[in-house]
Amino acid sequence: MPTPSRRERAREERRDLILRTARELAESDGWDAVTTRRLAEAVDYSQPVLYSHFRNMDAIVGAVALGGFAELAGILRAGRERDGLRGLAHAYLDYAEQHPAMYDAMFVRGTDLIFGTEETLQPLKTAFDEIRQGVEPAAPTDPETATEVFWSALHGQATLNHGTRLRPTHHQARVTFLITHLFNT
């Protein structure tokens, strides 16, 4: 396989810098504060350079989110390997709490990312598969649907936790209730 040219490497480094900076700005000030103008100033490139990499701000958010799914998959795997389904659930909720801007990019903001189809990108499939691997032993007859329901419940908890709509002292109790009642374990 040929090595990338200097120009290709420089382009990839610029792209990575744009994505890393967008994430940092979002984590410090929220996504509403991340504009192409502010991002261009932060990376010291012009807005046309940003547009040579991404067609619009939604594409930048989508690319940041895609990186987040790869990151989340590893975290879910570690949680599942440590403590099964409970470990996975806590890893998911902890990730959402510790990385609210990334979680927002992945699951709340509009992006072009498509789930549950042949066109679904691999990082999304990998993250979903990590959840499915945790769910499958508890729901062997229809693990796909059980995974979607479990994931939906975790997403609801993560979103409500972020909005401080749920009692902060009952994280563990909600996970236990969910697993016990959804999977009769």
Stockholm file with secondary structure:
# STOCKHOLM 1.0

chainA/1-185         MPTPSRRERAREERRDLILRTARELAESDGWDAVTTRRLAEAVDYSQPVLYSHFRNMDAIVGAVALGGFAELAGILRAGRERDGLRGLAHAYLDYAEQHPAMYDAMFVRGTDLIFGTEETLQPLKTAFDEIRQGVEPAAPTDPETATEVFWSALHGQATLNHGTRLRPTHHQARVTFLITHLFNT
#=GR chainA/1-185 SS CCCCCHHHHHHHHHHHHHHHHHHHHHHHHCGGGCCHHHHHHHHTCCHHHHHHHCSSHHHHHHHHHHHHHHHHHHHHHHHHHHHHHHHHHHHHHHHHHHCHHHHHHHHTSCCSCCCSSTTCCHHHHHHHHHHHHHHTTTCTTCHHHHHHHHHHHHHHHHHHHHTTCSCGGGHHHHHHHHHHHHHCC
#=GC SS_cons         CCCCCHHHHHHHHHHHHHHHHHHHHHHHHCGGGCCHHHHHHHHTCCHHHHHHHCSSHHHHHHHHHHHHHHHHHHHHHHHHHHHHHHHHHHHHHHHHHHCHHHHHHHHTSCCSCCCSSTTCCHHHHHHHHHHHHHHTTTCTTCHHHHHHHHHHHHHHHHHHHHTTCSCGGGHHHHHHHHHHHHHCC
//
